[in-house]
Amino acid sequence: MSVGSEMHTAGSEVEGAGMDTMTPDRQGLMLAELVGFMTKDTPSVQHVLDLTGPHLRDIAGLTAATVFELDSETGMMTASAQLGEPGRRDQLVAGKVFRAPAGGKPVVNGEQMAIRLRIGGQTVGVLLLTGSHLAELQLDTISTMALHFATTLQGLAAEKQRQFVAHSSATIQELFEQGMTAGNMETAAELLARQFATAFRTEHAAMHLIDGEGKVRYVHGVGFSDDIHQALSTNMLGRLASESPVWRSVAESGEPVLVGDASTAKTRAGGFVQTIGVRSFIAMPLMSGQGPVGMVMCGDSTGTRDWSARDRLLAQQLAVEGALIMDSARMRQAAEVHMNELHRQAFHDSLTGLPNRKQLLDRAEVAVEIAAATGTRVALLLLDLNGFKQVNDTVGHHAGDVLLQLVAKRLQGVVRRPDLVARLGGDEFSVLLTCDPDAEDAIGVGERICERLREPFDIEGEPVRIGASIGVALFPEHGTEFAGLMRDADAYMYQAKRGGGGVRLAGS
């Protein structure tokens, strides 16, 4: 680290420091204290400034000092330590040091001196001193003092980077571990909102998802009252997401938006910012392989916030990870829907939506086993429609299909849960009664079904009348296996049909 043999003013050069007015002993004492202090402790920049401040007041009439830390990525300077009252133009004066060569010559502007802080060929900050006798500082003193400040800034920057990497890695690992279990996009988006709020240590988080038309279809807030949740739903559901300038920005660019002061940003009336009441926020797009599907917003309501380059980098990393999680959740959700549809097709009748023969057999086998173990009963009713063929022949097969669907609804209206109504095929249906029914209970259900089905059906404006023939068999009275119950119920159903309809109990 070298500062050089001369000082520069903002306009012209001045003679070198080191006048006889002040003995170098005080300056040597300050440097000795600095060396001892730096070797014993891991100081902050403020610690170093606090140690040098009293010496600089005696040596150079110091009235104020500020250490600016330089962000190498953005080129922005932020004050990381201060003594005395800062001036309105301090940052402007400090920036003038960058107009001078990188050799480190101080720049003097009136009663202010700007010293470039460099280490390892890299500028890490600027030390701005305000005082009445700054020319009394020896250049060797300035150089050594600047090196201590630069070393401290570099060490703290390295520690910040280490903490950032550790925090980012831990956040992304936890996000990945939890996100890979999300079964649908809503759950995944809620998880991202919680994790993003934790990652940026914000007070609030909220998210929305959009549908294929770009309208908000789902909203969720993390850590809000019921009133805020209700307001989010009222203000946003069904609205076009593109009405929000924030959404348009993240959706078009695919990049996070970081706003330190929400009052300076364009936002939608009734959107996230106004409803939640944040004063600073980060908005991150939720992406899938088909494009943006939603947005997460994290923010603080207690004050504005200066987002750093590290915050932006973390937001970008989380947005990428979030896209993977959303895509994974979307595929799992699609797979679950597909499996449910396959299951529905395998166990349900495609026309009426009722359970089919396979599901009836599976449920009945279990019901018989339970009844045998508990000493209770199971009843099976087999039902055939009377007059269905005439409907098909006179009105048409389409009317027959409509009639079967209406019959299914009426049957479900008569039978209580957990009893089961199933379609076996054609115009045959079955009812499985599992709540320990006796013969009277089973016959009563059959009679209510017959009565309900005798009521006319309205098909395309025309009244259609049918009836029903029902055979009833009970476990264990009429069989100890379900196959036997099926045979008996089927036989007595046809007996009822030959008799003109109604209900017949096996063995009667």
C-alpha positions as CSV (number, residue, x, y, z in Angstrom):
1,M,0.0,0.0,0.0
2,S,1.5,3.4,-1.0
3,V,-0.2,6.8,-0.8
4,G,2.6,8.7,-2.5
5,S,4.7,11.6,-1.6
6,E,2.2,14.4,-2.3
7,M,-1.4,15.4,-1.6
8,H,-3.8,16.5,-4.3
9,T,-6.5,19.1,-3.9
10,A,-9.7,18.9,-5.9
11,G,-8.2,21.5,-8.2
12,S,-4.4,21.8,-7.7
13,E,-1.6,20.1,-5.8
14,V,-0.3,21.3,-2.4
15,E,3.0,20.8,-0.7
16,G,3.7,17.5,1.2
17,A,2.7,17.1,4.8
18,G,5.0,16.9,7.8
19,M,5.4,20.5,9.0
20,D,7.5,21.1,12.2
21,T,4.4,22.5,14.0
22,M,3.7,19.0,15.2
23,T,6.2,16.5,16.4
24,P,5.8,13.0,14.8
25,D,5.7,11.4,18.2
26,R,1.9,11.6,18.4
27,Q,1.6,10.1,14.9
28,G,4.0,7.4,15.7
29,L,2.0,6.7,18.9
30,M,-1.2,6.4,16.9
31,L,0.4,3.9,14.5
32,A,1.9,1.9,17.3
33,E,-1.5,1.7,19.0
34,L,-3.1,0.6,15.7
35,V,-0.6,-2.2,15.2
36,G,-1.1,-3.4,18.8
37,F,-4.8,-3.2,18.4
38,M,-5.0,-5.0,15.1
39,T,-2.7,-7.9,16.2
40,K,-4.8,-8.6,19.3
41,D,-8.4,-8.2,18.0
42,T,-10.5,-8.7,15.0
43,P,-11.9,-5.2,14.8
44,S,-14.7,-3.6,13.0
45,V,-14.1,-0.5,10.9
46,Q,-15.8,1.6,13.6
47,H,-13.3,0.2,16.1
48,V,-10.4,1.4,14.0
49,L,-12.0,4.8,13.5
50,D,-12.7,5.1,17.2
51,L,-9.1,4.4,18.0
52,T,-7.6,6.8,15.5
53,G,-10.2,9.6,16.1
54,P,-8.7,11.1,19.3
55,H,-5.2,11.1,17.8
56,L,-6.4,12.7,14.6
57,R,-8.2,15.4,16.6
58,D,-5.0,16.3,18.3
59,I,-2.8,16.0,15.3
60,A,-5.0,17.5,12.5
61,G,-7.9,19.2,14.3
62,L,-10.3,16.4,13.1
63,T,-14.0,17.3,13.4
64,A,-15.5,14.4,11.4
65,A,-14.5,11.2,9.6
66,T,-16.3,8.7,7.5
67,V,-15.2,5.3,6.1
68,F,-17.0,4.5,2.8
69,E,-17.1,0.8,1.8
70,L,-17.0,0.3,-2.0
71,D,-19.2,-2.4,-3.6
72,S,-16.9,-3.8,-6.3
73,E,-19.9,-5.1,-8.3
74,T,-22.1,-2.0,-8.3
75,G,-19.5,0.7,-7.7
76,M,-21.7,2.2,-5.0
77,M,-20.2,3.5,-1.8
78,T,-21.9,3.1,1.6
79,A,-20.8,4.6,4.9
80,S,-19.7,1.8,7.2
81,A,-18.2,3.9,10.1
82,Q,-18.5,7.5,11.2
83,L,-17.2,10.0,13.7
84,G,-18.8,13.4,14.1
85,E,-21.5,14.9,12.0
86,P,-21.4,13.9,8.4
87,G,-21.7,16.6,5.7
88,R,-24.2,16.6,2.9
89,R,-21.5,16.5,0.2
90,D,-19.3,13.9,1.9
91,Q,-19.9,11.2,-0.6
92,L,-19.4,13.5,-3.5
93,V,-16.1,14.7,-2.1
94,A,-15.0,11.1,-1.3
95,G,-15.8,10.1,-4.9
96,K,-13.3,12.7,-6.2
97,V,-10.4,10.5,-5.1
98,F,-11.2,8.2,-8.0
99,R,-10.3,10.9,-10.5
100,A,-6.7,10.8,-9.2
101,P,-4.4,8.0,-10.2
102,A,-4.7,4.7,-8.3
103,G,-1.4,5.3,-6.6
104,G,-3.3,6.5,-3.5
105,K,-2.4,10.2,-3.4
106,P,-4.9,11.9,-1.0
107,V,-7.2,14.5,-2.4
108,V,-7.8,17.7,-0.4
109,N,-10.9,19.8,-0.9
110,G,-10.9,22.7,1.6
111,E,-10.9,21.2,5.1
112,Q,-11.6,17.6,3.7
113,M,-9.2,14.9,2.7
114,A,-10.2,11.8,0.7
115,I,-7.9,8.9,1.0
116,R,-8.3,5.9,-1.3
117,L,-8.2,2.6,0.6
118,R,-6.4,-0.1,-1.4
119,I,-5.0,-3.5,-0.7
120,G,-3.7,-6.1,-3.0
121,G,-4.2,-3.8,-6.0
122,Q,-7.9,-3.5,-5.3
123,T,-9.8,-0.4,-4.0
124,V,-12.0,-1.4,-1.1
125,G,-13.1,2.0,0.1
126,V,-12.4,5.6,0.9
127,L,-11.5,7.4,4.2
128,L,-12.8,10.9,4.3
129,L,-11.4,13.2,7.0
130,T,-12.7,16.7,7.9
131,G,-10.4,18.9,10.0
132,S,-8.6,22.2,10.3
133,H,-5.0,21.0,10.1
134,L,-5.0,18.0,7.8
135,A,-1.7,19.1,6.3
136,E,0.0,18.1,9.6
137,L,-0.5,14.4,8.8
138,Q,2.7,12.8,7.4
139,L,2.2,10.8,4.3
140,D,3.7,7.7,5.9
141,T,1.1,8.1,8.7
142,I,-1.6,8.4,6.1
143,S,-0.3,5.4,4.2
144,T,-0.1,3.1,7.2
145,M,-3.4,4.2,8.6
146,A,-5.1,3.7,5.2
147,L,-3.6,0.2,5.1
148,H,-5.1,-0.7,8.5
149,F,-8.5,0.5,7.3
150,A,-8.2,-1.3,4.0
151,T,-7.1,-4.5,5.7
152,T,-10.1,-4.3,8.1
153,L,-12.5,-3.6,5.2
154,Q,-11.1,-6.5,3.2
155,G,-11.3,-8.9,6.2
156,L,-14.9,-7.9,6.9
157,A,-15.8,-8.2,3.2
158,A,-14.3,-11.7,3.2
159,E,-16.4,-12.6,6.4
160,K,-19.5,-11.2,4.8
161,Q,-18.9,-13.2,1.7
162,R,-18.3,-16.3,3.8
163,Q,-21.5,-15.7,5.7
164,F,-23.4,-15.0,2.5
165,V,-22.2,-18.3,0.9
166,A,-23.1,-20.3,4.0
167,H,-26.5,-18.6,4.3
168,S,-27.2,-19.0,0.5
169,S,-26.1,-22.7,0.6
170,A,-28.2,-23.5,3.7
171,T,-31.2,-21.7,2.3
172,I,-31.1,-23.4,-1.1
173,Q,-30.5,-26.8,0.4
174,E,-33.5,-26.5,2.8
175,L,-35.5,-25.1,-0.1
176,F,-34.6,-28.0,-2.3
177,E,-35.2,-30.6,0.4
178,Q,-38.7,-29.3,1.2
179,G,-39.6,-28.2,-2.3
180,M,-39.0,-31.7,-3.8
181,T,-41.9,-33.0,-1.7
182,A,-44.5,-30.4,-2.7
183,G,-47.4,-32.3,-4.3
184,N,-48.9,-29.3,-6.1
185,M,-48.1,-25.8,-7.3
186,E,-50.0,-24.1,-4.5
187,T,-48.1,-25.9,-1.8
188,A,-44.8,-25.2,-3.6
189,A,-45.5,-21.5,-4.0
190,E,-46.5,-21.2,-0.3
191,L,-43.2,-22.9,0.6
192,L,-41.2,-20.5,-1.6
193,A,-42.9,-17.5,0.0
194,R,-42.0,-18.7,3.5
195,Q,-38.4,-19.6,2.6
196,F,-37.8,-16.4,0.6
197,A,-39.0,-14.3,3.6
198,T,-36.6,-16.3,5.8
199,A,-33.7,-15.9,3.4
200,F,-34.0,-12.1,3.2
201,R,-35.2,-11.7,6.9
202,T,-38.2,-9.7,5.8
203,E,-41.3,-9.2,8.0
204,H,-43.8,-10.2,5.4
205,A,-44.3,-12.5,2.3
206,A,-47.1,-13.1,0.0
207,M,-47.6,-14.9,-3.3
208,H,-50.0,-15.4,-6.2
209,L,-50.5,-17.8,-9.0
210,I,-52.1,-17.1,-12.3
211,D,-54.3,-19.1,-14.6
212,G,-54.0,-19.7,-18.4
213,E,-55.7,-16.3,-19.1
214,G,-53.3,-14.4,-16.9
215,K,-55.8,-13.8,-14.1
216,V,-54.8,-14.3,-10.4
217,R,-56.3,-17.6,-9.4
218,Y,-54.7,-18.1,-6.0
219,V,-53.2,-15.9,-3.3
220,H,-51.5,-16.6,0.0
221,G,-49.8,-14.6,2.7
222,V,-47.3,-15.8,5.3
223,G,-47.8,-14.6,8.9
224,F,-50.7,-12.3,8.2
225,S,-54.0,-11.8,10.1
226,D,-57.3,-13.2,8.7
227,D,-58.2,-9.6,7.6
228,I,-55.1,-9.3,5.4
229,H,-55.8,-12.7,3.9
230,Q,-59.3,-11.7,3.1
231,A,-58.2,-8.4,1.7
232,L,-55.6,-10.2,-0.6
233,S,-58.4,-12.5,-1.9
234,T,-60.9,-9.6,-2.3
235,N,-58.4,-7.3,-4.0
236,M,-56.6,-9.7,-6.3
237,L,-58.5,-12.9,-7.2
238,G,-59.8,-12.8,-10.7
239,R,-57.9,-9.7,-11.6
240,L,-55.4,-9.7,-14.5
241,A,-51.9,-9.9,-13.1
242,S,-50.7,-7.6,-15.9
243,E,-52.5,-4.7,-14.2
244,S,-49.5,-4.7,-11.8
245,P,-46.4,-2.9,-13.0
246,V,-44.3,-5.0,-10.6
247,W,-45.7,-8.2,-12.2
248,R,-45.1,-6.9,-15.7
249,S,-41.5,-6.2,-14.8
250,V,-40.7,-9.6,-13.3
251,A,-42.8,-11.6,-15.9
252,E,-41.2,-9.9,-18.9
253,S,-37.6,-10.0,-17.6
254,G,-37.8,-13.2,-15.6
255,E,-35.6,-11.3,-13.1
256,P,-36.3,-10.3,-9.5
257,V,-37.2,-6.6,-8.7
258,L,-35.6,-5.1,-5.6
259,V,-37.2,-1.8,-4.4
260,G,-35.7,0.0,-1.4
261,D,-38.4,2.6,-1.1
262,A,-41.9,1.4,-2.2
263,S,-43.2,5.0,-2.4
264,T,-40.9,5.6,-5.5
265,A,-42.2,2.4,-7.3
266,K,-45.2,2.1,-9.6
267,T,-47.6,-0.3,-8.0
268,R,-51.2,-1.4,-8.6
269,A,-54.0,0.0,-6.4
270,G,-55.1,-3.0,-4.3
271,G,-52.1,-5.0,-5.2
272,F,-49.5,-6.7,-2.9
273,V,-47.7,-3.5,-1.9
274,Q,-50.8,-1.5,-0.8
275,T,-52.7,-4.5,0.7
276,I,-49.7,-5.7,2.8
277,G,-48.4,-2.2,3.4
278,V,-44.8,-2.8,2.7
279,R,-42.3,0.1,2.4
280,S,-39.6,-1.9,0.7
281,F,-39.8,-5.2,-1.1
282,I,-38.2,-7.9,-3.3
283,A,-40.5,-9.4,-6.0
284,M,-39.5,-12.7,-7.6
285,P,-41.1,-14.5,-10.5
286,L,-42.3,-18.0,-10.1
287,M,-41.4,-19.7,-13.4
288,S,-42.2,-23.0,-15.0
289,G,-41.2,-24.6,-18.2
290,Q,-44.1,-22.8,-19.9
291,G,-43.3,-19.3,-18.5
292,P,-44.2,-17.3,-15.5
293,V,-47.0,-18.8,-13.3
294,G,-46.9,-16.4,-10.4
295,M,-44.9,-14.1,-8.1
296,V,-43.6,-14.0,-4.6
297,M,-43.1,-10.7,-2.8
298,C,-41.1,-10.3,0.5
299,G,-40.9,-7.0,2.2
300,D,-40.8,-4.8,5.4
301,S,-43.5,-2.5,6.6
302,T,-41.5,-0.8,9.3
303,G,-39.1,1.1,7.0
304,T,-37.2,1.4,3.8
305,R,-34.2,-0.9,3.1
306,D,-31.0,-0.7,1.0
307,W,-30.8,-3.9,-0.9
308,S,-27.3,-5.0,-1.6
309,A,-25.7,-6.7,-4.6
310,R,-25.6,-9.9,-2.5
311,D,-29.4,-9.6,-2.0
312,R,-29.8,-9.3,-5.8
313,L,-27.6,-12.3,-6.3
314,L,-29.4,-14.4,-3.7
315,A,-32.8,-13.4,-5.3
316,Q,-31.6,-14.6,-8.7
317,Q,-30.4,-17.9,-7.2
318,L,-33.6,-18.4,-5.4
319,A,-35.7,-17.5,-8.5
320,V,-33.8,-20.2,-10.4
321,E,-34.2,-22.8,-7.6
322,G,-37.9,-21.7,-7.3
323,A,-38.4,-22.4,-11.0
324,L,-37.1,-26.0,-10.6
325,I,-39.4,-26.5,-7.6
326,M,-42.4,-25.1,-9.4
327,D,-41.8,-27.3,-12.4
328,S,-41.3,-30.4,-10.2
329,A,-44.5,-29.6,-8.3
330,R,-46.4,-29.1,-11.6
331,M,-45.2,-32.5,-12.9
332,R,-46.1,-34.2,-9.7
333,Q,-49.5,-32.6,-9.7
334,A,-50.1,-33.6,-13.3
335,A,-49.0,-37.2,-12.5
336,E,-51.4,-37.3,-9.5
337,V,-54.2,-36.0,-11.7
338,H,-53.4,-38.6,-14.3
339,M,-53.2,-41.4,-11.7
340,N,-56.5,-40.3,-10.2
341,E,-58.1,-40.4,-13.6
342,L,-56.8,-43.8,-14.2
343,H,-58.0,-44.9,-10.8
344,R,-61.4,-43.4,-11.6
345,Q,-61.6,-45.1,-14.9
346,A,-60.6,-48.4,-13.4
347,F,-63.1,-48.3,-10.5
348,H,-66.0,-46.1,-11.9
349,D,-68.6,-46.3,-14.6
350,S,-67.8,-43.8,-17.3
351,L,-71.4,-42.9,-18.0
352,T,-72.9,-42.3,-14.6
353,G,-69.7,-41.8,-12.5
354,L,-70.9,-44.5,-10.0
355,P,-68.5,-47.2,-8.8
356,N,-68.4,-50.1,-11.2
357,R,-68.5,-53.8,-10.7
358,K,-64.8,-54.1,-9.8
359,Q,-65.1,-51.5,-7.0
360,L,-68.3,-53.2,-5.7
361,L,-66.5,-56.6,-5.5
362,D,-63.5,-55.0,-3.7
363,R,-65.7,-53.1,-1.2
364,A,-68.0,-56.1,-0.7
365,E,-65.2,-58.5,0.1
366,V,-63.8,-56.2,2.8
367,A,-67.3,-55.6,4.2
368,V,-68.0,-59.3,4.5
369,E,-64.7,-59.9,6.2
370,I,-65.5,-57.1,8.7
371,A,-69.0,-58.4,9.3
372,A,-67.7,-61.9,9.9
373,A,-65.2,-60.7,12.4
374,T,-67.6,-58.4,14.3
375,G,-70.8,-60.6,14.1
376,T,-72.7,-58.0,12.1
377,R,-74.6,-58.2,8.8
378,V,-74.2,-56.9,5.2
379,A,-77.1,-56.6,2.7
380,L,-76.8,-56.6,-1.1
381,L,-79.5,-55.2,-3.4
382,L,-79.4,-55.9,-7.1
383,L,-81.7,-53.7,-9.2
384,D,-82.9,-53.9,-12.8
385,L,-84.9,-51.1,-14.4
386,N,-88.4,-51.9,-15.8
387,G,-89.3,-50.3,-19.0
388,F,-85.8,-49.1,-19.9
389,K,-85.8,-51.0,-23.3
390,Q,-88.9,-49.2,-24.4
391,V,-87.2,-45.8,-23.6
392,N,-84.3,-46.8,-25.9
393,D,-86.6,-48.1,-28.6
394,T,-89.0,-45.1,-28.6
395,V,-87.1,-42.1,-27.5
396,G,-83.6,-43.2,-28.5
397,H,-80.3,-44.3,-27.0
398,H,-79.3,-40.8,-26.1
399,A,-82.4,-40.5,-23.9
400,G,-81.5,-43.9,-22.4
401,D,-78.1,-42.6,-21.4
402,V,-79.6,-39.5,-19.9
403,L,-82.1,-41.7,-18.0
404,L,-79.3,-43.9,-16.6
405,Q,-77.5,-40.8,-15.3
406,L,-80.7,-39.5,-13.7
407,V,-81.3,-42.9,-12.1
408,A,-77.8,-42.8,-10.6
409,K,-78.5,-39.5,-9.0
410,R,-81.8,-40.7,-7.5
411,L,-80.2,-43.8,-6.1
412,Q,-77.4,-41.8,-4.4
413,G,-80.1,-39.6,-2.9
414,V,-81.8,-42.5,-1.3
415,V,-78.8,-44.4,0.0
416,R,-76.8,-43.0,2.9
417,R,-73.1,-43.1,3.4
418,P,-71.0,-45.3,3.8
419,D,-73.4,-47.6,1.8
420,L,-72.4,-48.0,-1.8
421,V,-74.3,-47.6,-5.1
422,A,-72.7,-49.2,-8.2
423,R,-73.6,-49.7,-11.8
424,L,-73.0,-53.2,-13.0
425,G,-73.7,-52.6,-16.7
426,G,-76.7,-51.9,-19.0
427,D,-79.6,-51.0,-16.8
428,E,-78.5,-53.0,-13.8
429,F,-77.4,-51.4,-10.5
430,S,-76.5,-52.6,-7.0
431,V,-76.6,-51.2,-3.5
432,L,-74.3,-52.5,-0.7
433,L,-75.6,-51.8,2.8
434,T,-72.8,-52.2,5.5
435,C,-74.2,-50.7,8.7
436,D,-75.5,-54.0,10.2
437,P,-78.9,-54.0,8.3
438,D,-81.5,-56.6,9.1
439,A,-84.1,-57.9,6.5
440,E,-86.5,-55.2,7.4
441,D,-83.9,-52.4,6.9
442,A,-82.8,-53.9,3.5
443,I,-86.4,-54.3,2.2
444,G,-87.2,-50.7,3.4
445,V,-84.3,-49.3,1.3
446,G,-85.5,-51.3,-1.7
447,E,-89.0,-50.0,-1.3
448,R,-87.8,-46.4,-1.1
449,I,-85.8,-46.9,-4.2
450,C,-88.8,-48.3,-6.1
451,E,-91.0,-45.5,-4.9
452,R,-88.4,-42.9,-6.0
453,L,-87.8,-44.4,-9.4
454,R,-91.6,-44.6,-10.1
455,E,-91.6,-40.8,-10.1
456,P,-91.5,-39.5,-13.8
457,F,-88.1,-38.3,-15.2
458,D,-87.9,-35.2,-17.4
459,I,-85.9,-36.0,-20.5
460,E,-85.8,-33.2,-23.1
461,G,-89.1,-31.8,-21.9
462,E,-90.9,-35.2,-22.0
463,P,-92.0,-37.2,-19.0
464,V,-90.5,-40.7,-18.9
465,R,-91.8,-43.4,-16.5
466,I,-90.0,-46.5,-15.4
467,G,-90.0,-49.0,-12.5
468,A,-87.5,-51.3,-10.7
469,S,-87.2,-54.9,-9.8
470,I,-84.9,-55.5,-6.8
471,G,-83.5,-58.7,-5.3
472,V,-82.1,-58.7,-1.7
473,A,-79.7,-61.1,0.0
474,L,-78.1,-60.8,3.5
475,F,-74.9,-62.0,5.0
476,P,-74.7,-64.3,6.8
477,E,-78.3,-65.5,6.4
478,H,-78.2,-66.2,2.7
479,G,-74.5,-66.9,2.2
480,T,-71.1,-66.6,3.9
481,E,-69.3,-65.5,0.7
482,F,-70.1,-62.5,-1.4
483,A,-70.4,-64.6,-4.6
484,G,-73.2,-66.5,-3.0
485,L,-75.0,-63.3,-2.1
486,M,-74.7,-62.1,-5.7
487,R,-76.3,-65.3,-7.0
488,D,-79.2,-65.2,-4.5
489,A,-79.9,-61.5,-5.0
490,D,-79.7,-61.9,-8.8
491,A,-82.2,-64.8,-8.8
492,Y,-84.7,-63.0,-6.6
493,M,-84.3,-59.8,-8.7
494,Y,-85.5,-61.8,-11.8
495,Q,-88.3,-63.3,-9.7
496,A,-89.4,-59.8,-8.8
497,K,-89.2,-58.8,-12.5
498,R,-91.4,-61.7,-13.5
499,G,-93.9,-60.6,-10.9
500,G,-94.1,-57.1,-12.4
501,G,-91.4,-55.3,-10.2
502,G,-90.9,-54.5,-6.5
503,V,-88.6,-56.0,-3.9
504,R,-88.0,-59.7,-3.2
505,L,-86.0,-61.0,-0.3
506,A,-83.9,-64.2,-0.9
507,G,-85.6,-67.2,0.6
508,S,-89.0,-65.5,0.8
